[in-house]
Amino acid sequence: MIPIDLLTAIKARRSIHNFKHDEIDHATLREILTYGSYAPTHYMKEPWQIKLYEKGGKQNFVDAIIASYQRIGMLKTSDDDKTQKMIGSMKQFLLQIPHHALIYFKEETDHVRYEEEYAAVCAFIQNAQLAAWAYGIGMLWTITPYMHDKGFAEEIGLDSSSDKIAAVMQIGYPEKIPRDKGRTPIGDKLEFISE
């Protein structure tokens, strides 16, 4: 682990879009996700569950993504060259990412409880991203249309009536680190109310 203080990690972390092909060992992934699990969680429910796709396990996951995009109309189902080339490019891009972590939780029917669980899962994800950065590992937190496709959930072994996909994290060593785009000054978004 590279020594890095928390405040530096918060400001330095970037969403990574290009990854090296090197895989991350399981011990390191477990450590990163363990740091993630120290997120605040209502009633200590720790609602996050993770399916981590790597090596040959990525193939079925990527096939399920493509099938979902075709099902929901984002990709054509025809066999024409242009469509098949696009599908091939998408598959190649997704398969080259070393690890895909699908984060899900049991969906609560009570709206307040649902928001508590979702907030805890998001805190878990951010903790994991910061921990990964300290290890020199990048992540991309993705929220994509297939996450809302019940057929996709069923294809990857989830119960579409009770399992809610919160995010898919693309994980690997950064090929390139994006520049700091800065942030809006917090004064533009902060209102102190003293009376």
For each residue, the residues with C-beta under 8 A, 3 or more apart:
1: 31 134 135
2: 134 135 136
3: 134
4: 8 9 12 133 134
5: 8 9
6: 9 10 130
7: 10 11
8: 4 5 11 12
9: 4 5 6 12 13 130 133 134
10: 6 7 13 130
11: 7 8 180
12: 4 8 9 133
13: 9 10 129 130 133
14: 138 174 177 178 180
15: 138 139 140 141 178
16: 19 138 139 140 170 172 174 175 176 177 178
17: 140 176 178
18: 174 175 176
19: 16 96 97 98 138 170 171 172 173 174 175
20: 98 172 173 174 175
21: 96 98 172
22: 98 172 173
23: 54 55 98 99 172
24: 28 29 98 99 137 171 172 173
25: 28 29
26: 29 30
27: 30 31
28: 24 25 31 32 135 137
29: 24 25 26 32 33 52 99 171
30: 26 27 33 34
31: 1 27 28 34 35 131 135
32: 28 29 35 36 128 131 132 135 137
33: 29 30 36 37 50 101 128
34: 30 31 37 38
35: 31 32 38 127 128 130 131
36: 32 33 39 48 124 125 127 128 131
37: 33 34 46 48 124 127
38: 34 35 127
39: 36 48 120 123 124 126 127
40: 120 123
41: 44 45 46 47 120 123 124
42: 45 113 116 117 119 120
43:
44: 41
45: 41 42 117 120
46: 37 41 120
47: 41 105 106 117 120 121
48: 36 37 39 103 104 105 120 121 124 166
49: 103 104 105 106 163
50: 33 101 102 103 104
51: 101 102 104 156 157
52: 29 99 100 101 102
53: 57 58 61 99 100 101 102
54: 23 57 58 98 99 100
55: 23 58
56: 59
57: 53 54 60 61
58: 53 54 55 61 62 94 95 97 100
59: 56 62 63 95
60: 57 63 64 155 156
61: 53 57 58 64 65 100 102 156
62: 58 59 65 66 91 94 95
63: 59 60 66 67 91
64: 60 61 67 68 146 152 155 156
65: 61 62 68 69 90 94 146 152
66: 62 63 69 70 75 87 90 91
67: 63 64 70 71 151 152 155
68: 64 65 71 72 145 146 149 151 152 155
69: 65 66 72 74 75 90 145 146
70: 66 67 73 74 75 76 77
71: 67 68 149 151 152
72: 68 69 145 146 149
73: 70
74: 69 70 145
75: 66 69 70 83 86 87 90
76: 70 80 83
77: 70 83
78: 83
79: 83 84
80: 76 83 84
81: 84 85
82: 85 86
83: 75 76 77 78 79 80 86 87
84: 79 80 81 87 88
85: 81 82 88 89
86: 75 82 83 89 90
87: 66 75 83 84 90 91
88: 84 85 91 92
89: 85 86 92 93
90: 65 66 69 75 86 87 93 94
91: 62 63 66 87 88 94 95
92: 88 89 95 96
93: 89 90 96 97
94: 58 62 65 90 91 97 100
95: 58 59 62 91 92
96: 19 21 92 93
97: 19 58 93 94 100 170 171 172
98: 19 20 21 22 23 24 54 171 172 173
99: 23 24 29 52 53 54 170 171 172
100: 52 53 54 58 61 94 97 168 169 170 171
101: 33 50 51 52 53 168 169 171
102: 50 51 52 53 61 156 165 167 168
103: 48 49 50 121 124 125 165 166 167 168 169
104: 48 49 50 51 158 163 164 165 166
105: 47 48 49 117 118 121 163 164 166
106: 47 49 117 162 163 164
107: 114 117 162 163 164
108: 113 114 116 117
109: 113 114
110: 113 114
111: 114 115
112: 115 116
113: 42 108 109 110 116 117
114: 107 108 109 110 111 117 118
115: 111 112 118 119
116: 42 108 112 113 119 120
117: 42 45 47 105 106 107 108 113 114 120 121
118: 105 114 115 121 122 164 166
119: 42 115 116 122 123
120: 39 40 41 42 45 46 47 48 116 117 123 124
121: 47 48 103 105 117 118 124 125 166 167
122: 118 119 125 126 166 167
123: 39 40 41 119 120 126 127
124: 36 37 39 41 48 103 120 121 127 128
125: 36 103 121 122 128 129 141 166 167 169
126: 39 122 123 129 130
127: 35 36 37 38 39 123 124 130 131
128: 32 33 35 36 124 125 131 132 139 169
129: 13 125 126 132 133 139 141 169
130: 6 9 10 13 35 126 127 133 134
131: 31 32 35 36 127 128 134 135
132: 32 128 129 135 137 138 139 171
133: 4 9 12 13 129 130 136 137 138
134: 1 2 3 4 9 130 131
135: 1 2 28 31 32 131 132
136: 2 133 173 174
137: 24 28 32 132 133 171 172 173 174
138: 14 15 16 19 132 133 171 172 173 174 177
139: 15 16 128 129 132 169 170 171
140: 15 16 17 169 170
141: 15 125 129 167 169
142: 167 168 169 170
143: 147 167 168
144: 147 168
145: 68 69 72 74 148 149
146: 64 65 68 69 72 149 152
147: 143 144 152 165 166 167 168
148: 145 165
149: 68 71 72 145 146 152 153
150: 153 154 160
151: 67 68 71 154 155 160
152: 64 65 67 68 71 146 147 149 155 156
153: 149 150 156 158 159 160 163 165
154: 150 151 157 158 159 160
155: 60 64 67 68 151 152
156: 51 60 61 64 102 152 153
157: 51 154
158: 104 153 154 163 165
159: 153 154 162 163
160: 150 151 153 154 163
161:
162: 106 107 159
163: 49 104 105 106 107 153 158 159 160
164: 104 105 106 107 118
165: 102 103 104 147 148 153 158 168
166: 48 103 104 105 118 121 122 125 147
167: 102 103 121 122 125 141 142 143 147
168: 100 101 102 103 142 143 144 147 165
169: 100 101 103 125 128 129 139 140 141 142
170: 16 19 97 99 100 139 140 142
171: 19 24 29 97 98 99 100 101 132 137 138 139
172: 16 19 20 21 22 23 24 97 98 99 137 138
173: 19 20 22 24 98 136 137 138
174: 14 16 18 19 20 136 137 138 177
175: 16 18 19 20
176: 16 17 18
177: 14 16 138 174
178: 14 15 16 17 181
179:
180: 11 14
181: 178
182:
183: 186
184: 188 189
185: 188
186: 183 189 190
187: 190
188: 184 185
189: 184 186
190: 186 187
191:
192:
193:
194:
195:
